Each structure stands twice: as structure tokens, then as C-alpha cells.
Amino acid sequence: MPVVGLTGGIATGKSTVASAFRAQGAVVLSADDAARAVTAPGGPALPAVVGRFGTAVLHPDGSLDRAALGARVFADSEERRALEEITHPHILRLLHDQIDAALREQPDAVVVVETPLLYEAGMRPWFDMVVVVAASEETQIARLCVCRGMTRDGALARIRAQMPLADKIADADYTLWNDGDAEAIEPRVGEALRMLTARVAERGPRSRRGKKGACTITGRVL
């Protein structure tokens, strides 16, 4: 069955859509969950994060203060790239293992991987299909201000720090516009799931050939 990449911009509602996919029987994996795992106490990425950014990004109990780290890296593109260079290899390896486990354990299920940096991390070849969750910029700003307590300028900075949403939409196999409430998205996710499954059945799974010298697991490039 298909492996679907689910991405979009900040505050477009990716997690809401992921939950709707899960409710309709898909196996849903999360890059954010993987990021938390690899930067948790004892996780493989945490020592290097602390070595690069210092103990100011830790809570008193030694766990990562994600808010403090986020405020720092989103204010400086060089800092953000430094963090990604540390964490991305660990996150990708963990997601790789989780995808392979899901395909082995539930071969008839659709596997959906929610990952904000699908394109930025070079993950496009992993997936049979890509779904982009989209919303207007004003909707994104309103959600960031209301749900995360950001100022309008802070919200715009977060949005502009990401790859333009229009570029993601241009490459998507399916775009889900999510400017409304959570209840409105459920039937549209069901429609998307049926379409994606049918399309992959017609054309067969995407060829996922690794590049020479790359670490590959079941053909996906790590």
C-alpha cells in the first residue's frame, strides 16, 4: 500500500489532518515525534545540541527546552541550519525504521508520514504520493497568534522562515485547503485517502532508488 508524505506550512493544520487519516485507518508517523525522541534525555542528538547551543536550551531537569531553542533558531537562519545538521540524520533514520516496521507489520495499511520539512530534508523520493495541507497566510497568522501567543510580526517571521507554501503546492499530488474548522476536514481526508489509494493502485508504487554511496533502507534514501 502507499507511503504518503504529509506536509504543509506552519499552522496550516497538518496535525489535524494527520489525526483524520489515523481515524480512517491509516498508520500515521510523525517527524515531530521522532524529533522529540532523538532530543530526549538519553537520545542520540541531545549531546550535540547542547554542545552547539549550550545549557540555556535545557530545562532544569536536563530535558530540551524546545521553546527556548525554537526562539533562537528561528531568529537566525545559520543557527537553524546548524540545528538541522545535528538532528536531521537521527530523525530520518528513526523515521526510516518506523516506516519499514509499519510496512512489515501492516502491509495492507496506508502509511502517512507527517513531516513539515519533507522537501527541505530531501525526503520527496521516499513517498508514493505527497499531500500538502494549505491555508491562507492570514489564517496561519491568526492561528499562531491565538494558539501560540505570537505577535503578528513573530508569526510572519515563522512563516517566512519556511519554504514558500506555493512551492509545496506546485509539487503536491493532492492539496487539502484547511481554512475552516476541524470537522470540515474529515470527509475531505476520506476523499483524499480513496484517491491516493486508487492512483497508486493504477500506476504502482513509486520507484525509490537510492543514490550511489547513500545509506538506503528498502530503497529509500537516508
VENWO-V433623 format. One record per helix or strand. SS is the DSSP state (a for helix, b for strand). FROM is the first residue (numbers start at 1). LEN is the number of residues. If there is no record, write none. Layout:
ss:SS from:FROM len:LEN
ss:SS from:FROM len:LEN
This chain:
ss:b from:3 len:6
ss:a from:14 len:10
ss:b from:27 len:4
ss:a from:31 len:8
ss:a from:46 len:8
ss:a from:55 len:3
ss:b from:58 len:1
ss:b from:64 len:1
ss:a from:66 len:8
ss:a from:77 len:29
ss:b from:111 len:4
ss:a from:124 len:3
ss:b from:129 len:6
ss:a from:137 len:12
ss:a from:152 len:9
ss:a from:165 len:7
ss:b from:174 len:4
ss:a from:182 len:22
ss:b from:216 len:2
ss:b from:220 len:2
